[in-house]
Amino acid sequence: GLKNFESVLHDARFWKSISNSFFYVLGTILITLPLAFSLALNLLSLPKKLRSSLVFCLIIPGLAMPGVLSTLFYLFFHGREGVLNQYFIQPLGFQSINWMMDPNFIMPSMILQSVWRWTGVITLFVLCGLEGIPQWQIEAAKMEGLGLLGRCQSIWLPGVRNLLLFAVV
């Protein structure tokens, strides 16, 4: 009955898992959404053929099977032999990081993997939303003297607000 719920609420491991989940989701969202939005804005200014190729490359991690992603995660973050340590950390003169066993680096590595996987998919959603904004609104804003930040605040962000909410959920 309710005794199980009561024991869970008094278990420190339960609260630690809730905290870890909260920081994982918050970290992923706070990095992925601005990155995807800025990528979509930059892709919007490219020619369509080049844009299509780059978007395809961006969504590949989101389409990959979880088994493949876990193997890539292992190859990148595995102790001294991992790609990050071999090609980035050690050549810069730093000590190797045991990404998967050091409690200080497990969460950042998980967030980094999640950002890598989902940024492309969310970028595609945002790009589709930005392409749906009528061009006359952007031209009118340019004629009124709105800069990039002004157009972002008054046209682009309101135009993709619902898509960003969907991505957060």
N, C-alpha and C positions, 0 to 999 in steps of 0.2 A: 503494500500500500504506500502510504505517504512517508513511511519510515525511510525508504530508499532516497526519496527526494531530500529529506532532512539530513541524511548522512552525506549526500553529495554537497549540499550547501555548506557543510562544515569541513569539507575536504580541501586542503590547501592546493592539491594538485588540480582540482577542478578550477579554482580561481586563477591558477597560473596558466592553465590552458585557455581560459577566457581572455586573459591579458595578452597571451601570445597571439591568439586569433585576432584580437582587436588591433594590435600593432601591425600585424601582417597585412590586414585589409586596409588599414589607414595608410600605411606606408606605400602599398601598391597603388592605391587610388590617388594619393597626393603626388606621386611621380608620374603615373601613367596618363592621367587626364591632361595635365598641361603639356606633356611631351607629345601626346597624340594630337592635341589641338594645334600646337605649333607645327608639327609635321604636316598636318592637313592644310594649314594655311600656306606653307611653303610649296607643297605639292600642287596646290590650286594655281600657282603662278607658272607652272611648267607646261610645256606642250603635252597634248593628250597622249601621244604614243609613249613618251618617256614617263609620264605620270602612271600609265597603266603598268609598265614594266616594274617601276619602283613599288607600286602598291602591291603587286603580286609578290615581290621579294619580301615586303613587310608582313604579309599575312601568312607566309609559309609556317612560321613557328606556331601560329594559332590553329593551323590545320593539321599539324603533326600529331601522331598518336602519342599518348602519354608514356608508353614504353620507350619510344625513341627519345622523348624529352628527358626521361629519367636517366638514360644512358649518356646523353649529352651533358646533363647536369653533373653526373659522376665524373666524366672526363674533364670537365672544366674545373670542378671544385675539389677533386680528390687530392688531399695532402700535398706532399712535395712534388708529386708527379703530375699534378693537375696543370692544365693549360695556363690558368691565371698565374700560378706560381712560376712556372717555367718561362713564360714569355713576358710577364709584366712585373711581378713582384721581385723576383731574384735579379733580373737584369738592372733594376733600379737600385740594387744594393740593400734591399730590405730582407728581413728574415721571412722564410716561408710561412704561410698562414695555413693552419689546418681548418679550412672553411667548414667542414662538416662535423668536426668534433669540438671546436672551441665555441663555448656558449656566446662569446662576444660577436662571432661572425656567422652563426647559423641563421639568424633572422635576416641580416642584410643579404646573405646569399640567396635565401628563399625569395625575398622581395625582388632582388635583381632578376632571378629566373622568371618570376611572374610578370614583371615589367617587360622583359624580353618577349615573353610569349604573347601577351595580350595587347601591347601597344599597337601593333600592326592592324589588328582587327578593329580596334576602337578608332584608329586613324581612318580606316576605310569608312566606318559609319559617319564620322565627323566630316570627311571629305564629301560624301554623298549629301549630307545635310548642307554643307557650304555651297555645293553646286546647285542646290535647290533654291537658294536665295536669289531673288530676281536681280539681274545685273543693273537695272535702272536704279535700285536703291544704293548700290555701291558707287555708281557714277554720280548720283545726286550728292552723296556724301563727299566725294572728291571735289565736286564743284563748289560745295559750301566750305571747303577748306579743312575738312576733318582729316587728321593724320591717321597713321596706322593704328595707334592706340584708341583714338576716337571711333574709328570704324569697327574696331574689335569690340568696344563696349556697347556701341549703339546698334550695330547690325549683326556682326558674326556671332557673338556670344548669345544674344537673344534668339537668333535663328537656329542655333543648335542646342539650346538649353534642354529641351526634352531628350535629345540624344545623349547628352552628358548625364542626365539623370538616369536614363536607361543603363548607361555604362557603369554608373556607380552601383546601381542595384545588382 
